[in-house]
Amino acid sequence: MAKNLVIVGGGAGGGATAAEAKRTDPSLNVIMLEQGRFVAFAA
Ligand SMILES: Cc1cc2nc3c(=O)[nH]c(=O)nc-3n(C[C@H](O)[C@H](O)[C@H](O)COP(=O)(O)OP(=O)(O)OC[C@H]3O[C@@H](n4cnc5c(N)ncnc54)[C@H](O)[C@@H]3O)c2cc1C
């Protein structure tokens, strides 16, 4: 069964973490939660 990774915050740090996690383990199910309207606007 695939592992889940939940990232709270869709800023530069959240996006970079999601990308690196997927590179490390492509089978990961990555969920990014962002409270604002835009994701990675500062990246
Ligand atoms: C005015 C200003 C100008 C800047 N200019 C530059 C620049 O020119 N070049 C540069 O390299 N850097 C710049 N920076 C710095 C850059 O913006 C930050 O280093 C970078 O955004 C940090 O990314 P982060 O993901 O750690 O945090 P953030 O960008 O703060 O992302 C955190 C995210 O988490 C979300 N969040 C918080 N709590 C929750 C919650 N409970 N549930 C869901 N989502 C949540 C927030 O909405 C936010 O989107 C600037 C910063 C500022 C303030």
The ligand as an SDF file (V2000), in Angstrom:
LIG
                    3D

 53 58  0  0  0  0  0  0  0  0999 V2000
    8.0490   41.0230    1.0430 C   0  0  0  0  0  0  0  0  0  0  0  0
    8.8730   39.7510    0.7740 C   0  0  0  0  0  0  0  0  0  0  0  0
    9.6490   39.6940   -0.3690 C   0  0  0  0  0  0  0  0  0  0  0  0
   10.4260   38.5530   -0.6440 C   0  0  0  0  0  0  0  0  0  0  0  0
   11.1920   38.5340   -1.7580 N   0  0  0  0  0  0  0  0  0  0  0  0
   11.9260   37.4600   -2.0300 C   0  0  0  0  0  0  0  0  0  0  0  0
   12.7130   37.4000   -3.2250 C   0  0  0  0  0  0  0  0  0  0  0  0
   12.7500   38.3390   -4.0360 O   0  0  0  0  0  0  0  0  0  0  0  0
   13.4600   36.2950   -3.4730 N   0  0  0  0  0  0  0  0  0  0  0  0
   13.4570   35.2340   -2.5890 C   0  0  0  0  0  0  0  0  0  0  0  0
   14.1600   34.2490   -2.8580 O   0  0  0  0  0  0  0  0  0  0  0  0
   12.7240   35.2640   -1.4750 N   0  0  0  0  0  0  0  0  0  0  0  0
   11.9630   36.3370   -1.1590 C   0  0  0  0  0  0  0  0  0  0  0  0
   11.2390   36.3750   -0.0190 N   0  0  0  0  0  0  0  0  0  0  0  0
   11.3100   35.2570    0.8890 C   0  0  0  0  0  0  0  0  0  0  0  0
   10.4230   34.1180    0.3990 C   0  0  0  0  0  0  0  0  0  0  0  0
    9.1200   34.5950    0.1510 O   0  0  0  0  0  0  0  0  0  0  0  0
   10.3810   33.1070    1.5410 C   0  0  0  0  0  0  0  0  0  0  0  0
   11.6910   32.6940    1.8710 O   0  0  0  0  0  0  0  0  0  0  0  0
    9.5960   31.8810    1.1180 C   0  0  0  0  0  0  0  0  0  0  0  0
    8.2950   32.2410    0.6860 O   0  0  0  0  0  0  0  0  0  0  0  0
    9.4760   30.9640    2.3120 C   0  0  0  0  0  0  0  0  0  0  0  0
    8.7410   29.8340    1.8950 O   0  0  0  0  0  0  0  0  0  0  0  0
    8.0380   28.9160    2.9220 P   0  0  0  0  0  0  0  0  0  0  0  0
    7.3640   27.8210    2.1270 O   0  0  0  0  0  0  0  0  0  0  0  0
    8.9670   28.5120    3.9990 O   0  0  0  0  0  0  0  0  0  0  0  0
    6.9420   29.8400    3.6650 O   0  0  0  0  0  0  0  0  0  0  0  0
    5.6920   30.5970    3.0340 P   0  0  0  0  0  0  0  0  0  0  0  0
    5.9680   31.1450    1.6860 O   0  0  0  0  0  0  0  0  0  0  0  0
    5.2440   31.5350    4.1230 O   0  0  0  0  0  0  0  0  0  0  0  0
    4.6060   29.4470    2.8400 O   0  0  0  0  0  0  0  0  0  0  0  0
    3.8680   28.9100    3.9100 C   0  0  0  0  0  0  0  0  0  0  0  0
    2.4790   28.5840    3.3660 C   0  0  0  0  0  0  0  0  0  0  0  0
    1.7810   27.8250    4.3450 O   0  0  0  0  0  0  0  0  0  0  0  0
    0.4350   28.2460    4.3380 C   0  0  0  0  0  0  0  0  0  0  0  0
   -0.1160   27.8770    5.6350 N   0  0  0  0  0  0  0  0  0  0  0  0
    0.2320   28.3530    6.8510 C   0  0  0  0  0  0  0  0  0  0  0  0
   -0.4770   27.7440    7.8060 N   0  0  0  0  0  0  0  0  0  0  0  0
   -1.3130   26.8760    7.1760 C   0  0  0  0  0  0  0  0  0  0  0  0
   -2.2900   25.9570    7.6430 C   0  0  0  0  0  0  0  0  0  0  0  0
   -2.5730   25.8020    8.9370 N   0  0  0  0  0  0  0  0  0  0  0  0
   -2.9800   25.2120    6.7390 N   0  0  0  0  0  0  0  0  0  0  0  0
   -2.7030   25.3510    5.4050 C   0  0  0  0  0  0  0  0  0  0  0  0
   -1.7630   26.2050    4.8890 N   0  0  0  0  0  0  0  0  0  0  0  0
   -1.0840   26.9510    5.7880 C   0  0  0  0  0  0  0  0  0  0  0  0
    0.5010   29.7350    4.0800 C   0  0  0  0  0  0  0  0  0  0  0  0
   -0.7110   30.2130    3.5400 O   0  0  0  0  0  0  0  0  0  0  0  0
    1.6420   29.8280    3.0740 C   0  0  0  0  0  0  0  0  0  0  0  0
    1.1870   29.7670    1.7340 O   0  0  0  0  0  0  0  0  0  0  0  0
   10.4360   37.4740    0.2690 C   0  0  0  0  0  0  0  0  0  0  0  0
    9.6280   37.5490    1.4140 C   0  0  0  0  0  0  0  0  0  0  0  0
    8.8590   38.6590    1.6710 C   0  0  0  0  0  0  0  0  0  0  0  0
    7.9810   38.7110    2.9190 C   0  0  0  0  0  0  0  0  0  0  0  0
  1  2  1  0
  2  3  1  0
  2 52  2  0
  3  4  2  0
  4  5  1  0
  4 50  1  0
  5  6  2  0
  6  7  1  0
  6 13  1  0
  7  8  2  0
  7  9  1  0
  9 10  1  0
 10 11  2  0
 10 12  1  0
 12 13  2  0
 13 14  1  0
 14 15  1  0
 14 50  1  0
 15 16  1  0
 16 17  1  0
 16 18  1  0
 18 19  1  0
 18 20  1  0
 20 21  1  0
 20 22  1  0
 22 23  1  0
 23 24  1  0
 24 25  2  0
 24 26  1  0
 24 27  1  0
 27 28  1  0
 28 29  2  0
 28 30  1  0
 28 31  1  0
 31 32  1  0
 32 33  1  0
 33 34  1  0
 33 48  1  0
 34 35  1  0
 35 36  1  0
 35 46  1  0
 36 37  1  0
 36 45  1  0
 37 38  2  0
 38 39  1  0
 39 40  1  0
 39 45  2  0
 40 41  1  0
 40 42  2  0
 42 43  1  0
 43 44  2  0
 44 45  1  0
 46 47  1  0
 46 48  1  0
 48 49  1  0
 50 51  2  0
 51 52  1  0
 52 53  1  0
M  END
$$$$
